[in-house]
Amino acid sequence: MPIRATVWGENVHEQKNKAVAENYPKGMHAQIAARLNEDKNIKATTVTLQDAEHGMTEAKLDDTDVLVWWGHAAHDKVDDAIVERVATRVWQGMGLIVLHSGHHSKLFKRLMGAPANLHWREAGERERIWVVNPGHPIAKGLPEYFELETEEMYGEPFTVPEPLETVFISWFQGGEVFRSGLTYRRGAGNIFYFRPGHETYPTYHDKTVGQVLRNAVNWAYNAERHAELLKAPNRPVEQAIEHIEERGAHLTKEMMQAATDWAETSKSR
């Protein structure tokens, strides 16, 4: 079975900006999916912000092993309930790849618990992306560094939690540097943030960028799901692994009884 990747595209700039439409006549999401589908081990499909439930229905998430997320102009248009739905799937084991300005998406900030702010400049400058972790699966088959002739600058500090691993660091013509490839884990879900991908430049037509994306999907894939990580069940004394005797006060029992009493009183009013 191939890895089922879903590419989530905001699909706003393509409708409003001529340069973006010329770069991606079928939409950025379609080009990203096309790059992913160059790997026979990946089956990529697309959804957009404009789809029902932003494309993130329960059925679609059931059919997704790795979610690739690109957004920029309409982060605020993504419904909070959908954000929670997707974040829950990541905690359970669905892989997530967040691209470029997706760093400010509700989903990424929700999972990072951080503002994810940075410095930026849109000047079409050269970006040199250094592979600083060449043994990492996401860097498989890549050269020592690769360059994108025109990109938007992102500069440190990047206000995200310290990553598990840093795979790439970028240098820009203006002199700034940026941690441009970071991995995280939330619950059972693998997360990769990849910086390149400004919409007015043809970044997702670049072959090396495509290789990074395919490597990232393969790395993020996890066949297992752990719904139990979203639960906090009480384990009573009689279910303890070793025999124990209850001691001390029982605050939990008192709270549960108080809640029951309050409910019964409310019913009688």
C-alpha positions in Angstrom: 0.0 0.0 0.0 1.4 3.4 -0.9 1.6 6.2 1.6 -1.6 8.3 1.4 -0.5 11.9 1.3 -3.1 14.8 1.3 -1.9 18.2 0.2 -3.9 21.0 1.8 -3.7 24.2 -0.2 -5.1 27.6 0.7 -5.8 28.3 -3.0 -6.2 32.0 -2.6 -3.1 33.6 -4.2 -3.6 31.5 -7.3 -7.0 33.1 -7.8 -5.9 36.7 -7.2 -2.3 37.1 -8.3 -1.1 36.8 -11.9 2.5 35.8 -11.0 1.2 33.0 -8.8 -1.2 31.8 -11.4 1.5 31.8 -14.0 3.8 29.8 -11.7 1.1 27.4 -10.7 -1.7 27.3 -13.3 -3.3 24.3 -11.6 -2.7 25.6 -8.1 0.3 25.2 -5.8 -1.3 22.2 -4.1 -1.5 20.4 -7.5 2.2 21.1 -8.2 3.2 19.8 -4.7 1.1 16.7 -5.2 2.7 16.1 -8.6 6.2 16.2 -7.1 5.1 13.8 -4.4 3.6 11.4 -7.0 7.0 11.0 -8.6 7.6 8.5 -5.8 5.8 5.2 -6.5 5.5 4.8 -2.7 3.3 7.9 -2.4 -0.2 8.5 -3.6 -0.9 12.2 -3.2 -4.3 13.9 -3.5 -5.4 17.5 -2.8 -8.0 19.5 -0.9 -8.3 23.2 -0.5 -9.6 25.8 2.0 -12.7 26.3 -0.1 -13.8 22.6 0.1 -16.5 21.6 2.6 -14.9 21.5 6.1 -11.8 22.8 4.4 -11.4 19.4 2.9 -10.5 18.0 6.4 -13.6 15.8 6.8 -13.4 12.8 9.1 -13.5 10.6 6.1 -10.6 12.4 4.4 -8.5 12.2 7.5 -9.2 8.5 7.8 -7.7 8.3 4.3 -4.6 10.3 5.1 -1.3 9.0 6.4 0.6 12.2 6.0 -0.8 15.7 5.6 1.1 18.5 3.8 0.0 22.0 4.7 0.5 25.3 2.8 -1.2 28.5 3.8 -0.5 32.2 3.9 -3.3 34.8 3.3 -6.2 33.1 5.0 -5.0 31.5 8.2 -7.9 33.2 10.1 -10.4 31.6 7.7 -9.6 28.1 9.0 -12.3 27.0 11.4 -11.0 26.4 14.9 -12.9 23.1 15.2 -11.2 21.8 12.0 -7.8 22.8 13.5 -8.6 20.8 16.6 -9.8 17.8 14.5 -6.5 17.8 12.5 -4.3 18.4 15.6 -6.0 15.4 17.2 -5.1 13.2 14.3 -1.5 14.3 14.5 -1.3 13.4 18.2 -2.7 10.0 17.3 0.0 9.3 14.7 -0.8 11.1 11.4 2.3 12.7 9.9 2.4 16.5 9.2 4.6 18.6 6.9 4.2 22.3 7.2 5.5 24.4 4.3 6.8 28.0 4.2 4.2 30.5 5.5 2.3 27.6 7.1 4.4 28.5 10.1 1.7 31.0 11.0 -1.2 28.6 10.5 -3.5 28.0 13.4 -2.6 24.3 13.1 1.2 24.7 13.4 1.0 27.3 16.2 -1.5 25.0 18.0 0.9 22.1 17.9 4.0 24.2 18.7 2.3 26.1 21.5 4.4 29.1 20.3 3.9 32.3 18.2 6.2 31.0 15.4 7.3 34.6 14.5 10.3 35.5 12.3 11.9 38.2 10.2 11.1 38.3 6.5 11.8 40.2 3.3 10.2 39.7 -0.2 13.1 40.6 -2.5 13.6 37.6 -4.8 17.0 36.9 -3.3 19.1 33.7 -3.6 18.7 31.2 -0.8 21.4 28.7 -0.1 20.1 25.7 1.8 22.8 23.8 3.7 22.3 20.1 4.7 23.5 20.2 8.3 22.2 16.7 9.2 23.3 14.6 6.1 22.5 11.3 7.8 18.9 12.2 8.3 16.3 10.4 6.1 14.9 13.7 4.9 18.3 14.6 3.5 18.7 11.3 1.7 20.2 11.8 -1.8 20.8 15.5 -1.4 24.0 17.4 -2.1 26.0 19.3 0.5 23.8 22.3 -0.2 21.4 23.5 -2.9 20.3 26.9 -4.0 17.1 28.6 -5.0 17.8 31.6 -7.2 14.7 33.6 -6.1 13.0 33.2 -2.7 11.5 35.2 0.2 13.9 35.7 3.1 13.0 34.3 6.5 15.4 35.3 9.3 16.1 34.3 12.9 15.0 34.4 15.6 12.3 31.9 14.8 10.1 31.6 17.9 9.3 27.9 17.9 10.2 25.2 20.5 13.7 23.7 20.2 13.3 21.0 17.5 14.1 17.3 17.9 16.4 17.7 14.9 17.6 20.5 12.5 18.0 19.1 9.0 18.6 22.3 7.0 19.9 25.9 7.6 19.4 28.6 5.0 21.6 31.6 4.1 20.2 34.5 2.1 21.9 37.1 -0.1 21.0 39.8 2.4 23.1 38.0 5.1 20.4 36.4 7.2 20.3 32.8 8.3 17.3 30.6 9.2 16.7 27.1 10.5 14.8 25.9 7.5 14.2 22.2 8.1 13.0 21.2 11.6 11.5 18.0 13.0 9.1 17.6 15.9 7.0 14.9 17.5 3.6 15.5 19.1 2.2 12.4 20.7 2.7 9.7 18.0 2.8 12.2 15.1 5.9 13.2 13.2 6.1 16.8 12.1 8.5 18.5 9.7 8.6 22.2 9.0 10.3 23.1 5.6 10.9 26.8 4.9 11.0 27.3 1.1 7.9 27.9 -1.0 6.9 31.6 -1.5 4.1 31.7 -3.9 5.4 34.3 -6.4 8.5 32.1 -7.1 8.6 28.7 -8.8 10.0 26.9 -5.8 7.9 23.8 -6.1 9.1 23.2 -9.6 12.6 22.7 -8.3 13.7 19.1 -8.5 15.7 19.1 -5.2 12.8 20.7 -3.3 10.7 17.8 -4.7 13.2 15.3 -3.4 13.0 16.9 0.1 9.2 16.7 0.1 9.2 13.1 -1.0 11.8 12.2 1.6 9.8 14.1 4.3 6.6 12.2 3.5 8.4 8.8 3.8 10.0 9.9 7.0 6.7 11.3 8.6 4.7 8.1 7.8 3.5 6.1 10.7 1.1 3.2 10.1 -0.1 3.1 13.7 -2.7 5.2 15.4 -2.9 5.8 19.2 -6.3 7.2 20.1 -5.5 6.4 23.7 -3.1 9.3 23.9 -6.1 11.7 23.8 -7.8 10.1 26.8 -7.2 10.4 30.5 -9.0 7.4 32.1 -9.1 6.7 35.8 -7.5 3.3 36.7 -9.2 2.1 39.9 -7.4 0.3 42.7 -8.8 -3.1 41.6 -7.1 -2.7 38.2 -3.7 -1.9 39.6 -0.9 -4.1 38.3 0.3 -4.8 41.8 -2.0 -5.2 44.8 -2.5 -2.0 46.8 -4.7 -0.7 49.6 -6.4 2.6 49.4 -5.1 5.2 51.8 -5.8 8.9 52.5 -8.6 11.2 51.4 -10.5 10.6 48.2 -10.7 14.0 46.5 -11.7 12.5 43.2 -14.6 10.5 44.6 -15.8 13.6 46.5 -15.7 15.7 43.3 -17.6 13.1 41.3 -20.2 12.8 44.0 -20.6 16.5 44.2 -21.1 16.7 40.4 -23.7 13.9 40.6 -25.5 15.7 43.5 -25.5 19.0 41.5 -26.9 17.3 38.4 -29.7 15.7 40.4 -30.6 19.0 42.1 -30.7 20.7 38.7 -33.1 18.1 37.4 -35.5 18.7 40.3 -35.7 22.4 39.8 
